[in-house]
Every structure is written in C-alpha cells, then in structure tokens.
C-alpha cells in the first residue's frame, strides 16, 4: 500500500507545473539560534527548504501553509495556526502533517493503536475526506528556537511512516531481519 502511495506522491510531485524556483525561501530565517514566538509563511518555507525538502505548493491549507516533499517522496504540510490574532499578525502555532489516502484496511482500532504507539504525534482519520493523517502540533508561546521547530519536523517525518506501519501492517515477516545480526544468535 505505501509503495503505491509513494509512487503516487512521486508522480504528483513530478507533474506539478510549477518549478522549485517558484518556491524559493530565505533560509537565513531558519537559523538554528533564531527564537520565534510566531511564524509566517516565509518562516515555514525557510524551515522546509533549509531541511532539504522541495516545496510543491504554498497556500493550499490557508494563507500560511506549505506543502513539500522529502527526498524520499514523502509529502507533508506545514500549517500555521492561531494566525492574525490580537497577539500577533503571524501564527502563534504550527502543525506538521503527513497524510495518507485511506482504504478498506483502515479501522478505528488501527487509528487508536497508532495513537497509543506514537504519542508524540496525533493520528486521525477523516472518513469523509478519505484521509489518514499524522500531526505534530507546536505552540510557540514563550518562544522557541528554529532548531527546535526543525527537530519537530524531522520527528514528525520519521513518525509518519511508522504510524502507517501500525495502520497498514506489513505481511512480510522478514521486514526487520536486517536489525538482527546472525552472529548474535550464536
């Protein structure tokens, strides 16, 4: 299932009519030591690009949002939250989301198991939108270093496929054999 999703994601990324140059970013905004109490669209773009990802869409999930693709073809979204408030014109929080198309194998039990297995992210199922999502939410109250925002992005991108493994378990019993050295068994 994930192989199909990865191939579909790659095809979608390749078919985008806009080139990567259309989504440039000032990566100096993502300097590790910069402290932010809110983020803008330019901040989200800088975070994605500074981590080596390719932006494929801006504004699809609201004015302060970015869709990007990792080198491995994983599509993710950075979405500003609590924007344009009395406290800031920018966004006081942000989400990192990895989304998958659902299918007949998705169950409420699998979603619950994913949430129990990986508490650092929230796994959700939009049955009407036929989507399974993995979200990491960050509140920027008091300020956070950009390094921390980038680490949260890395964590969410690492956990997305692991959550998918819980929802769509592999039938391959030998999937993790590489973890075990035969010499350890002797």
N, C-alpha and C positions, 0 to 999 in steps of 0.2 A: 504494500500500500504506500509506504513512504517513498519507495523508489519511483512509483508513479507520480507522487506529489512533487518530488524533487525534479523529475523530468518536466512536469508541467510548469513548475516555477521557473526553471531554466528557459523553457520555450517562451514563457510570458516575458521574462526579462529581456531576451534577445529580440522579441518582436516589438518592444517599446519603440515608438517612433522618435522619441527624444533621446539625445545622446547624453553621456555622462557629463559633458561640458555644460549642459543646461542646468546642472545642479551643483555648481561649484560652491565651495564653502571656505570661509576664513578659519582655517584650523587653529589659528592662534587663540581663538575663543575657547578652544578645548584644552588649553594649557592646564596640566595637572594641578598646579598650585592656585589656579583661579577659583575663588569662592563665589558661589552663586546662591542667591536667595529666591531667584525666579529664573525661568528660561524663556527664550524667544525662539522663533523659527530658525534664526541664524545659529543659535546655540545648538539646537537639535541637529541641524545639518553638519555643524562642525564636529559634533560628537561622532556621528556616523562616519564621516569621511576620515577623521583622524584615526579611527579604528580600522581603516582599510576597506570599508564597505562602500557599495555603489548605490547612490540614491537613484530611485526609479520613479518617484512621484513626490510632489510636495502639495500639501493642502487637501489630500483626499479624505482625511478624517478630521477636518476642521482647519482653520487658518494656521494653527501652529501644529503641524503634523508632517511627518516624513515617512515614506515607505522606502526601504532599502533592501539590498540583497548582500549576503555574505559571499565570500569567495567560493564556498561550498554550495551555493544556490539556495540557502535558507532565506526566505522572505520575512522581514519583520517590520514593525511600525514603531516609531517614536511619536508619542502624542502628548502635547501639552494639556494640562488640566488646571482647573481653577484659574482661568485666564480673565484678564480685564476686570479685576475686582477692585474694590475700594483700596486695597493694599498695594496693588501693582498693575501696571498695564500689561506686563508679561504674565507668564503662567507660574503659579506657586507650586506646581507639582508636575510630574510627568509619568507616563506609562511606557513600558517596553512590552510589545505584544508580538507573539508568534502565533500564527493562525493556520489551521488545517481544515480542509473540507471534511465534513463528517460523512459517514456511510452507515450501513446496517450493523456494523460491528460496534458502534459507539453505544454505550449504555450509561445510565445514571450511576450504576455501580462502578464502572470504569472511571468515570469522572471523579467520583468520591475517592476511589483508590489513588488516583493521581494526586488529588489534593492532600491526602494523608501521607503519601510517599514523598512529596516535594513541597513542603510548607513554605519555602522561600518564594514561591510563585502561586498565583491563584489560577486554577484550571476551570474553565467554564464551557458551557455548551449552549449555543444559540440554535435551538431546533428550527426556528422559523428561517434563520439565515443559513442553515446547514453548515455551521462553523463550529469548530472546537478551537478554543483559544487558551493561551498561556500568557498571563500578565504579571509583570513585576511593577509595582506602584511605588513611586518615590515622592515623599513630601519634603519640600525644600526649606521648611521652617527653620530659622536659625542659621541657615546657610550650609552648604556642602561644597567640598572641593570637587572640581571637574573630574579628578581622578576617581572619586567615589562613584560618580554618575557613570563613567566608562566601565568601572568594575561591575556595577549593577547590570549594565548592558551585556557584558561578557557572561555574567552568571545566567541571565535570562536566556541568552542564546544557547548556552550549554544545557540548560534545563529543558528547553523546548523539546528537543528530540528525545530526552529521557522520559518526559511526560508522555510523548507519543508512544514510546515503548510500553508504557503501562496501559494505554488505551487500546493500542493495536499490538498485542504481544506477538513476538516472532515465533513461528513454528519451528525454527531452526534451533535444535538443542545444542548445536556446536557453535553458536554465535559468539560465545565468550571464551572459547577454548584457548585463545591466544593469551588470556590472562594467567593461565596456569602453565608452569614450566614442568615438563615431564620429569625432570631431574628431582623436583620437589617431592614427587610421589615415591621415590626410591629410598 
